[in-house]
């Protein structure tokens, strides 16, 4: 009996030891890679282009995606001073910031001063609607006669197209690390134009009511813009470090409803992301919405979840997502759930009914977009067959008709882990 137990123990521990060794090697490599060396690896990245807002000049521009990014986008920006006339000029061909040449313009319908005790900064949100799917939109932002350079973004496809996107969370409390990860995102985005957007898993900054911190984050986000001026749209989710803070909706334009912030995003006809909010009740209205959404999407081939605090954590204890959402994920056969908050790397084994099951749901992520990494607990049963690690990272997700692939990519560009799955039967 004793011998058998020891053998069992050996089999269980050996994979974890290998994972730990990999994590240590990854952490050592990370310590040797500075943001400067990342920039040197990617010539053409300007050091500037990410300045704090000054006067009425539009700065901290961003493209925000919600429910239907093939037809609708929000273009947002900040100014240091209050402004009266706030306009986005846009077209499907480049106009080189010749304002009179743009065929469309839209006024910022929502303008105000970010809530702050001391930091003076103003927000502007312009909704672009009735856009064409899978189309490049060139745009120039104007506030009271001051203008941005011409930027562009590409709308999501509306048909059964292949898509790629980046996933990551926890970009708080290590600004140098965050800037390095933003440069890594830009490198990936430039190298692979098929990438559509960044799905963010929350915890952008440390204090969600501190506009000085948000301002730094928004400024740093400009580092994800390609040298050619393509903006990486953001699909946002709320983290516990911005739980209940009104600034979150001032930054992200009430995406998913003010204070509610849960919504589905169709990245293509057959690719759905359900973005959930772990900082309000996971049960009640949100759980009912989730069940309705998953039930109604039975014909959608790929179904993905995005939320902050994990159901299957590698560091902390399970959030309410485990009680309220996991049974629905299993009932409706979700493909993969992305989780943040732990500041580690993790991929679980497929889980169904509180045990490993190849028909179950895989949980990936835990947050590494520029935050000091913690030490995961690889002995939790759901990592037997999964992975854990500790290094700044993000996920690159590639979705085709035949396969959904998730690559966990470290700050220096190395692929730490690859997981892939085929389409489910959902009839
Ligand atoms: Fe968190």
Boltz pocket constraint, residues with backbone or C-beta under 6 A from the ligand:
constraints:
  - pocket:
      binder: B
      contacts: [[A, 202], [A, 203], [A, 239], [A, 240], [A, 241], [A, 308], [A, 340], [A, 341], [A, 342]]
      max_distance: 6.0
